[in-house]
Amino acid sequence: MSDLEKGRILASHNCQLTVAQIAKAVGRPWQTVKDFLVRYETRGTHENISKPGRP
């Protein structure tokens, strides 16, 4: 998911849209949007976690 999509999801969430409405607007499954919002609330950032090992 691009940073632009993440920003759109967060902006829509701040405007009190439902997960289903956000998913439809960004063209992603509602579960993906929900998982992203849960991770954002847990981590406090939209950045991906760096993973060890070879890219």
N, C-alpha and C positions, 0 to 999 in steps of 0.2 A: 504494500500500500504506500502510495507516495505521500510526501509531507503535505501536499496540497489537499489530498483527500482527508488526511488526518485533521487538518485545520478546518475543513468544511464540517467534518463530523463534530468536532469540539464546538465550533460556532453554533451549529444547529442544536446541539445538546444544551448550550447555554441559553438558547432561545426557547427552551422547554418543549422542543419537538420530541415525539416518541421515537423509540428505536426503529419501529417500522417505517415511520415517515422519513427518518434520516437515511435508512437503508435504500428506500425508493429514490430519494433525491441523489444519492451518490452512486447508485447502481451496484451496490454490494449486498450480499446476503445479510439478513438481520442478525444472524449469529455472529458474523464477522464484526459488525458494528458493536454489538453488545460486548463481545470479547475485548475489543479495543478499548471501550469505555471502562470496563472493569480493570484492565491493565493500567490505563491512565490513572484511575483513582488509586490504585495500589502503589504504583511507582512515582506518581506525581510528575511524569514527563511523557512526551509522545515518542521519544527516541527509542530505537531498538536496542536491546541489550547486546553488547559485543560478545561474540562466542569465540572460545579458544579453538585453536587448530588451524588447519590449512583452509584457505578460502576456496 
